[in-house]
């Protein structure tokens, strides 16, 4: 299982503590040092069943500075995925990626349901 996170992000820190408290093994990946590629993002998006907007860090400064709230609705899925692949700070985190599931953001109840069952 891959745990993609930004170490300074408080939500990522909570998620990491949660994983460790539940003794869930994972491979750690720093999102700013190793940004997800277009291919990875496309695969995760398709596997997740989530709307593509869920993969954007809508509360991030970069998202706001680039005025993506207004731009995303008129961009194609491919353009959005290519944009996400340009900078890890645009990607919602933390991300859990394994063979069966993709979890975007940390919601304790969802993680418990999907990772502990």
Long-range contacts (C-beta under 8 A, 24 or more apart in sequence): 1-25, 1-26, 1-27, 1-96, 1-97, 1-98, 2-26, 2-27, 2-29, 2-95, 2-96, 2-97, 2-98, 3-27, 3-28, 3-29, 3-94, 3-95, 3-96, 4-29, 4-31, 4-36, 4-91, 4-93, 4-94, 4-95, 4-96, 4-97, 5-29, 5-30, 5-31, 5-93, 5-94, 5-95, 6-30, 6-31, 6-32, 6-88, 6-89, 6-93, 9-93, 9-94, 11-93, 11-94, 11-105, 11-106, 12-93, 12-94, 12-106, 14-106, 15-94, 15-106, 15-111, 16-94, 18-106, 18-108, 18-111, 22-115, 22-116, 24-115, 26-96, 31-88, 31-89, 31-91, 31-93, 31-95, 32-88, 32-89, 33-88, 34-88, 35-85, 35-86, 35-87, 35-88, 35-91, 36-84, 36-85, 36-88, 36-91, 36-95, 37-85, 38-81, 38-82, 38-84, 38-85, 41-81, 41-84, 41-85, 41-91, 42-81, 44-95, 44-97, 44-102, 45-77, 45-81, 47-101, 47-102, 48-101, 48-102, 48-104, 50-102, 50-104, 52-77, 52-80, 52-81, 54-92, 54-104, 54-105, 55-84, 55-91, 55-92, 55-104, 56-80, 56-84, 56-90, 56-91, 56-92, 57-89, 57-90, 57-91, 57-92, 57-93, 58-92, 60-89, 60-90, 61-89, 62-87, 62-89, 62-90, 63-90, 66-90
